[in-house]
Amino acid sequence: MKKNATALFCLCLAALLFAGMASAEAPKLEGPYLVTTCGQSPGAVMLRMSALQAGVQAEHDNALSAPALAGKKAKTLIVTAGTSMKGMGAAGTNVNKEIERCTALMEAARSAGMTVVGAHIEGMARRTDSSDEASIEAVMGAADIILVVEDSDSDGFFTRYAGEHGKPIVKVKDALAIGNALK
């Protein structure tokens, strides 16, 4: 009888701890959303399109800056990580300028009471070089929450990163599923 009570107690304690971990891993995101990219890749456009398909309000601006936050009514800033050399060239920027812009933007958003989400939604193709790595580290390091698609985390990188840095992570199947995660 005493063994059963101890086992039941341990089982209940484990269930409570697991429930607490599950809720930490799947936070509720709240809109309206502002979306930008750190690296001028198409991820921010993909994210906004998925949000619109799900009926979620998301404003997109690849050049969004800290001063531009004034007057915005968004509750959440989402910054996608992963670089495009072609995109940065067309925008007249580079990875260092992108990181500087986005770091200042994320700090301003947090100061304004917004939640900051670091997203990686273009899969392993946006994890291939040092520019991608720098963008990812800057964005995820400053994020309150990490949002990834399964393909971006196929090697468990973002899951480990979230665990090591005590950040909640939201994983979705693919870019099309992002909109529903934002509801």
Disulfide bonds with the S-S distance in Angstrom:
none
